[in-house]
Amino acid sequence: MSKDYFCHESSYLDEGVVIGAGTKVWHYSHIMGGSIIGENCNIGQNVVISPGVKLGNGVKIQNNVSVYTGVECEDGVFLGPSCVFTNVINPRSFIERKSEYKPTKIKRGASIGANATIVCGHDIGAYALIGAGSVVTKTVPDYALVVGNPGRVVGYVCKCGEKIHFDKGEAKCSACGEEYIKDNNGVKALEK
């Protein structure tokens, strides 16, 4: 394996890790065997990537995040400082439940705020934005803005992260001009 990525000397990479070109792994992080990390990712300080985790290209993980087995992040995902993932619904230290891990997919371009908790088995939609400290207990639609405990959809955001406001099922981002439609099937960006 050619080393076309950076790994700080205080971090540890297990055997069988795949890391894409241009990725940076910072201080005191541990990337476990069988995990796949895409190109141009940034893995912050004190991050743990568990076995079998998949990260797409351009994923940014801030400090103090543990990404457990069963989590998959598509391209361009942002994981804020100290956000939390789970992978078992009813953990007990005296009962091994590795066969009961529930998958969680964080879709393209989604962002999870600092100290948010994502309960396993619930996907986060493309370009969704999870507010800091929120607790996600159900699947989040594309472009949704989720806040609170339990997390609830309080609006929608553009790909650029700005809040968008719908009028008669249509919206235009005031920051970047991207246009959207909303119907019973959810929110979709209009093709240009």
C-alpha positions in Angstrom: 0.0 0.0 0.0 1.5 3.3 -1.0 1.4 6.0 1.6 -0.2 8.9 -0.2 -2.0 10.1 3.0 -0.8 11.6 6.2 -1.0 9.9 9.6 0.3 11.6 12.7 2.9 9.5 14.6 0.7 9.4 17.7 -2.1 7.7 15.8 -2.5 3.9 15.2 -3.6 2.2 12.0 -4.5 -1.5 12.2 -3.6 -4.0 9.5 -6.2 -4.1 6.7 -7.1 -0.4 6.7 -7.7 1.2 3.3 -7.0 5.0 3.2 -7.4 7.2 0.1 -5.0 9.7 -1.2 -4.9 13.1 0.4 -6.5 12.0 3.7 -5.1 13.2 7.0 -5.3 11.4 10.3 -4.4 13.6 13.2 -3.2 13.1 16.8 -4.2 10.1 19.0 -6.7 8.5 16.6 -7.2 4.8 16.0 -8.3 3.4 12.6 -9.3 -0.3 13.1 -8.9 -3.1 10.6 -11.4 -3.5 7.8 -12.3 0.1 7.7 -12.3 2.0 4.4 -11.6 5.7 4.3 -11.9 7.6 1.0 -9.8 10.3 -0.5 -9.2 13.8 1.0 -10.8 13.0 4.3 -9.8 14.8 7.5 -9.8 12.7 10.7 -9.4 14.9 13.7 -7.8 14.3 17.1 -8.8 11.4 19.3 -11.1 9.8 16.7 -11.9 6.0 16.6 -12.9 4.4 13.4 -14.2 0.9 14.2 -13.8 -2.3 12.0 -15.9 -2.3 8.8 -16.7 1.4 8.8 -16.9 3.1 5.4 -16.2 6.7 4.8 -16.6 8.3 1.4 -14.4 11.0 -0.2 -14.1 14.4 1.5 -15.5 13.3 4.9 -14.5 15.6 7.8 -14.6 14.2 11.3 -13.9 16.6 14.1 -12.2 15.8 17.4 -13.4 13.2 19.9 -15.7 11.2 17.6 -16.1 7.4 17.7 -17.5 6.0 14.4 -18.7 2.5 15.3 -19.1 -0.6 13.2 -22.3 -0.3 11.2 -21.9 3.3 10.3 -21.3 4.4 6.7 -20.7 8.0 5.6 -21.1 8.9 2.0 -19.1 11.6 0.2 -18.9 15.1 1.8 -20.2 14.2 5.3 -19.3 16.4 8.2 -19.2 15.0 11.8 -19.0 17.7 14.4 -16.9 17.6 17.6 -17.9 14.8 20.1 -20.9 13.7 18.1 -22.0 10.2 19.1 -23.1 7.1 17.2 -24.5 3.9 18.7 -24.8 0.5 17.1 -26.9 -1.6 19.5 -30.4 -0.7 20.7 -30.2 -2.5 24.1 -26.5 -2.8 25.1 -25.4 -4.8 28.2 -21.8 -5.3 29.1 -22.5 -9.0 30.0 -24.3 -9.9 26.8 -22.4 -9.8 23.5 -24.6 -8.4 20.8 -22.3 -7.9 17.9 -24.7 -9.9 15.7 -27.4 -7.3 16.5 -25.6 -4.2 15.2 -28.0 -1.9 13.4 -26.6 0.0 10.4 -26.7 3.8 10.1 -26.0 5.6 6.8 -25.1 9.2 6.7 -25.9 10.3 3.1 -24.0 12.6 0.8 -23.3 16.1 2.1 -25.1 15.7 5.5 -23.7 17.5 8.6 -24.0 16.4 12.2 -23.5 19.1 14.8 -21.3 19.0 18.0 -22.5 16.6 20.7 -25.4 15.3 18.7 -26.3 11.6 19.2 -27.4 9.3 16.4 -29.3 6.3 17.6 -28.5 3.3 15.4 -30.7 2.0 12.6 -31.7 5.5 11.5 -30.3 7.0 8.3 -29.5 10.7 7.9 -30.7 12.1 4.5 -28.5 13.8 1.9 -27.5 17.4 2.8 -29.5 17.1 6.1 -28.3 19.3 9.0 -28.5 17.9 12.6 -28.2 20.7 15.1 -25.7 20.6 17.9 -26.8 18.5 20.9 -29.7 16.9 19.1 -30.7 13.3 19.6 -31.8 11.5 16.4 -34.3 8.7 17.1 -35.7 8.2 13.6 -34.7 8.4 10.0 -34.1 12.0 8.8 -35.2 13.1 5.3 -33.0 14.7 2.7 -32.3 18.4 3.3 -34.0 18.3 6.7 -33.0 20.6 9.6 -33.3 18.6 12.8 -33.0 19.9 16.4 -33.9 18.9 19.9 -34.3 15.8 22.0 -35.8 13.9 20.5 -34.8 15.4 17.2 -37.6 16.8 15.1 -37.6 18.4 11.6 -38.0 22.1 12.1 -37.3 23.2 8.5 -35.1 22.5 5.5 -31.6 23.6 4.4 -29.9 24.1 1.0 -26.9 22.1 -0.1 -24.9 25.1 1.0 -26.3 24.8 4.6 -28.6 27.9 4.6 -32.2 27.5 5.7 -34.7 27.6 2.8 -38.3 28.7 3.0 -41.0 27.1 0.9 -43.9 29.0 -0.7 -46.4 26.8 -2.5 -44.0 23.9 -2.5 -41.1 25.9 -4.1 -38.0 27.5 -2.6 -34.9 29.3 -3.7 -31.8 29.7 -1.5 -31.1 33.3 -0.8 -27.4 32.6 -0.5 -26.6 30.5 -3.6 -29.7 30.5 -5.7 -30.3 26.7 -5.7 -33.9 25.9 -6.3 -36.0 23.2 -4.6 -39.5 21.6 -4.7 -41.3 20.0 -1.8 -44.1 17.5 -2.1 -45.4 14.4 -0.3 -42.2 12.6 -1.3 -39.9 15.1 0.3 -37.6 17.8 -0.8 -35.6 17.7 -4.1 -33.2 20.1 -5.8 -34.3 21.2 -9.2 -32.0 20.2 -12.1 -30.2 23.1 -13.7 
